[in-house]
Amino acid sequence: VQLQASGGGLVQPGGSLSLSCAASGMNFKLNTPMDWYRQAPGKERELVATIRSPDNRQYTDSVKGRFTISRDNIRRRVGLQMNDLTPEDTAVYYCHSAYYGRDFWGQGTQVTVSS
């Protein structure tokens, strides 16, 4: 299993970014839960959003109403649309999957929110 994250960058407060995670080596159509985590400097890695299906999505409180997680089972991709970004969203963002009892992580993509 390989997860390849992309889409990070530098954005001003109030701006938007879209992250994408390409998955390979796994049966994506099983609706295996896919997650986005983030880790800010000096802080523990935290779960940001999880998707099992379009009708089953969960978010940490701090991003509710601003972030949207999505998945494309045909293209084997998981997306994270991030709107109204704040400096507190600055972190390295990781794509994750717990697939058949094993944890798989993407390489991380840096998101920096700064004026």
N, C-alpha and C positions, 0 to 999 in steps of 0.2 A: 504494500500500500504506500502510495506517495501522495502528499498534499502539497500543492504549489500555490502560495498566496501571492497576490499582486495588488497594486492599486494605491498603495500608501503615498504620502507626500506631505508637503507643507501647505497649509491653508489658513486663512485668516479666521478669527472668531466669527461665528455666524455662517460660515461657509459649509460646503458639502464635499464629501468624498465617497467614492464607491470602491469597495474592496471585492476581490474575487478570489475564489479558491478552486483550483482544478484538481480533481481527484482521479487517481488511476489505481488499478490493481484491486478494486473492490467492487462488489455488486451494489451499485448505487440504488438500484430499484427496490432494494429491501427496505427503503426508507429508514436506514440506519440513522440515528440522531447525528447531526452535524452541528458543530459549535464554533463560535468565535470567542476567543479569550483575548485579554490584553494584559500587559504588564508595564506599569509606569516605573520610572526610576525610583529605586528605594522601596518599592511596594511589591506585595505578593501578586502573582498572576490571578486574575479574576475572570469568572465566566461572564460574558457580555450577552450572548444570545444563543439559543438552541432552536433548531428546526427538525421536526420529524416529518411533517407534511405541511402543505399550505394552511391547513386548519389547526395545526399544532405547533405553535411558536411560543417561545418564552424569552423574556428579557429581564435583565437586571433593572432595578428601579431607576437608576440614574440615566438610563438611555431610553426608557419607555416614551413613546410619542415622537422620538427623534430618529431612532435607528430602525431599520427594517431588514430582517434576514429573509433570504429566499433561496430556493434550490431549483435546479434544472436537472431532472433525472436523466434526460437524454444526453445533454452535454456534460453531465457529471460535474456540475459546478455549484458552488454555494456562494451567494453574494451577501454583502452587508452594505446597505445604503445608509450613510450617516449624514444627517442634516443638522443644522443649527449647532455646529460644533463649538465647543468651548475649550479653553486651555486645559481643563481637567480631563479632557478626552485624549490628551497627548500620551502616547504609549506605543509599544510594539504590539501589533495585533497578530494573533496566531489562529490559524484554522486547526480544528481538532476533530477527531472521530474516535469513539470507542467501538472498535469493530471486532466482533467475536472475542470480546474480553480483553483486547489489547488496545493501548492508547497509541494513536498516531498523531503526529504534529507536523504542521507545515513549518517553513523556515522563519516565518515572521515577516511582517512588513511594518515599517515605521510610519506612524501618523503624528505629525506635529502641528498643533494649533497655536498660532502665534501671530501677533500683529507686527 
